[in-house]
């Protein structure tokens, strides 16, 4: 919500003149089994969040270590897959996702399978890590700009918190889909096998991802607010102390000024830029249908 609100602030003058507003509607898919409607009606821009447990909901019995205490009814999964398919088929809609939803999308289209990170990989990947851009990313109109902003053109910092690697399948990707980045086991090292960013579809102009997901946390921005929220969750008994302690360590490590600067660059290119591009486009098109001007164009994000 904070990322959407930040993008919408630029649009406020035009929205106010048109008597329009940007609204974020939240659906707890895995618990309530409520999903947003398909594209073409009320919804055009979809955001998928992180969450605990196995990527395959049938594995979440609340007991196995990978469930993180998650016990769920997997009846929502086929309906979510249908929604992903509908969004992919509609060139006027967009879907951006992080962490757990990244895994769900890879599972949906069959480009990768989840594998629990074992002791040989150090178990759960948590904290500030590096990812590395693929050759396809260097040729991508948007991510090529990201590459030019990096010291070596390839390696970038992420805020990580994941139990599973998404390992590519041994057959070709579906048309349009390309890997944007992989994990990196050591700073400046070669790419690992696990996928960490995938573009599933691009916008009509061929510049910006339209359906895109990452296996890290670019949405973490206001660190002090996030720390306060963690403390509140612990005080209300919503989370275990171990869960709180792990995330508190991660967020505290991000307070280092240089680390924060590098992560802000990652956030710009892997979340805020694509989000604002799609948001500005939707608002501009809506206002144009009403014969109104917003003074904002999505191409401003690219420029």
N, C-alpha and C positions, 0 to 999 in steps of 0.2 A: 504494500500500500504506500509506503514512504517513497518508493521509486516512482510510482505512478503520480503521486502528489507533486513530487519535484518536477516531473515533466509537464504536468498540467499547469504549473504556475506561470510558465511562459505563455500559455494559451489564455490566461484569465481575461485580459482585455477583450479579445475577440469573442470568447465565450459569453462574457457578461453582455456585450452588445447584442449578441444573438439570443440571449436568454437561454443559454445552454449550460450544461455542466458535465463534468466527467465523474462517473460513479463507479466505485469498485464493489462488486458483489462477491462475497466469499462462500465457497461450497466445501464442506468437509466430506469429500467423496468417500473416503475409506470408512468413516464412522457412521455417517448418516445415510450414505448411498444416494445423496442428492447430487445431481450434475447440472451444469449449465446447459441451456438449450443449444441446438446446433447453430452453425453460422448462418447468416442471412436474415436473422430476425433481430432480437435484442442484443445479441452478443457477436462481436467481431474480433476482439483481442482477448486471448486467453493466456493466463499465467499459471504455470505449474510449480509447486513448492517442494521443499524437502520433507522428510518424515522418517520415522524409525522403521526397523524391520526389514525382512527379506523383500526383494523385488517381486518375487512370485508370492502373491497373497495366500496361496494354498499352503505355503511353508510356515506361515505365521500362526503357530499354535500357542504362543505365549510362554513356551517352555524352553525351546532351543535357544542357544546363546545368540544366534543371529536375529532373533525376534525382538530383542531389547524390550521384552515384556509385552509385545504386541500380539493380541489375539483378535483376529478379524474374520468376518464372513466375506469370502471373495466374490460374492455375487455381483459386485460393482464392476469387476474387471472387463467383461465383454461389452458392457455399455460404454466404458471409458474408451475401449479400443474403437468402438463405432464412432465416438466423438472425434478421436484422433483422425480417423479415416475421413470423416466429413470435413474437418478443417483442412486436411491435406488436399481434398478435392476442390476446395473453394479458394480461388486465388485472391479473393478480397478479404480473407480472414488471416489471422496470425496467431501463432502459439510460441511462447518463450517459456523455458522451464529450467529448473535447477535441481541438482542432487537426486532425490528419490524419483522425481518425475522423469529425469534423464534416463534412469534405468527402466522405468515403465515404457518410455517411448522406444528405447532400443529393443526391448522385449516385444513390443507391439509390432514393429516392422521387421524384426528378425535380423538386425545388423550386428547384434552382440548378445551374449549370454552372461548372466551374473555368476561370478565365482567368489566365494568367501575368501578374503585375504588371510592366508595361513601364517604360521610362525616364520616360514621361509621368506615372507615379505614384510615381516614385522607386525603382523596383525593389522588392526585398524589404522588407516592413514588419517592422522589428526594434526592440525597445526598449519603453519605456513610451509608450503611445498612449492616445487616447480613443475610446470608442464611445458611441453615443447610443441610448437606449431608444425603442422605437416607441410609437405610440398604444395598440396592443394590449397592450403591456407595462404601461402605466399603468393599464389596466383589469384586469390579471391579479392574483388574490388574493395571490400571493407577490411578484411583481416590483413591485407597487404599493408594498409596504413598502420595497423597495430604492430606489424613486424618492423616497420621503419622507426617506431617509437621505442623499440627494445635495444639494449646495448649490443647484443649479438644477432638480432633479427629473428630469434627463435624462442628463447627461454623466457618465461614470465612467471611471476609469483601468483599463487592462489591461496585462499583460505580453505583448507580441506577438512572433511569429517565424513569418512566413508568406510563401511565394512566390506563393501564389494567392489571388485574390479569388473568392468564390462569388457569382456574379451571378444574381439571381432570374430564373426563366423567365417568359415573358409571359402565362402562363395561370394560372387560380386555383389556390391551394394545395389539396391534398387535405383532406378534412374532418378536423378536430381540429388541424391544423398551423398554427401562427402564427409570424411573425417577432417576435423579442423585441428584437433590436438590429441596428444597422448600423454600419459604419465611420464615422469622422469625420475629415475631412482636416486640420482645424485645431482647436486647443482652443476649445471653446465654439461651434464652427461647426455648420452644418446637416448632416444625415445624408448619407453617400455612398450609392452604389448597392449595394455589397457587403454581403451578409448576414454577421452575426457571431455571432448566437445564434438558435436555432430550437427551439421546443417542438413535438415530434412527437405527443405524447399526454400527457394529464393523469391524475392519480390518481382513484380512484373518487369521492372526496369533492370533487373539482373545485378543489382548492387548490394542490397541488404538482405540478411536472412529473414525469411518470413516464418519459417518453422525451425526453431533452433533450441538446443538444450546443452547444458554444461553439467559436469559432475563435480562442481565445487560450489562455493557460496559467495558469489559476487554481490548478493543482496545485503550483506553485512556492511552498513555504512556508519550510522551514528553509534559508535562503540559504547559510549557512556550510557546511552539509553538502553542498549542491548544488555549491558551489565546489570542495570537496574531491573530490567524485565526478568532476567535470570534469577536475581535475588527474590523478586516477588513470587515467581513460580515455586521456588524452594520453600518460601515462607507459607505459601498456601497448600503445600503438600502435593503439588501437581507433578513433581519430578523427584527422583532419588538424589541423594547427596552425590553419588558417583557421577550421575548424569550432569548435575550442576557443576561439579568440580572440573570435569573434562572441558565443558564449554567455557567455563570461567577462565581456565588456563589458555584456551585458544584465543578468546577475545582480548585478554590481557596482553598476549604476545603481539597483538596487532596495534597496540598503542605506540610502538616504536615509530618515530617519525618517518624514517626511510622506508620501513616496511609498509607503513600506511600509504605512503606516496606511490609505491609500486603496485599495491593492491587497488588503489583508486584508478590507476591506468587500466588494470585488468577489468575492473568493474565498468569503466567507460565503454570498452570494446566488446565485452561479453554479456552485458545486460543493459546498461543505460542507453547506449547509442541505438541498438536495435529496438528497444522499447519506445524511445522517443520518436524514432522514425515512424514506426507503425502507428503510434498514438497521434502524431501530427497529421499523418496521412488520413486517418479515419475522420478526425475533426475537420480537416480541410475539405474533404469530399462531402461530408454532411453539410457544412456551411454552404458550399457551392451549389448543392441541390436546393438549398433554401434561398439562393441568390445573394449570399452574404460573403464578406471577405474576412479572413482571420488575421491576415498579415503574417502568417507563419506557414512555412512549407517544409515538408519532410527533407528536402534536399539540403536544407540548412544543417542538418545533422551530419550529412556526409561531407559537406564542405568544411 
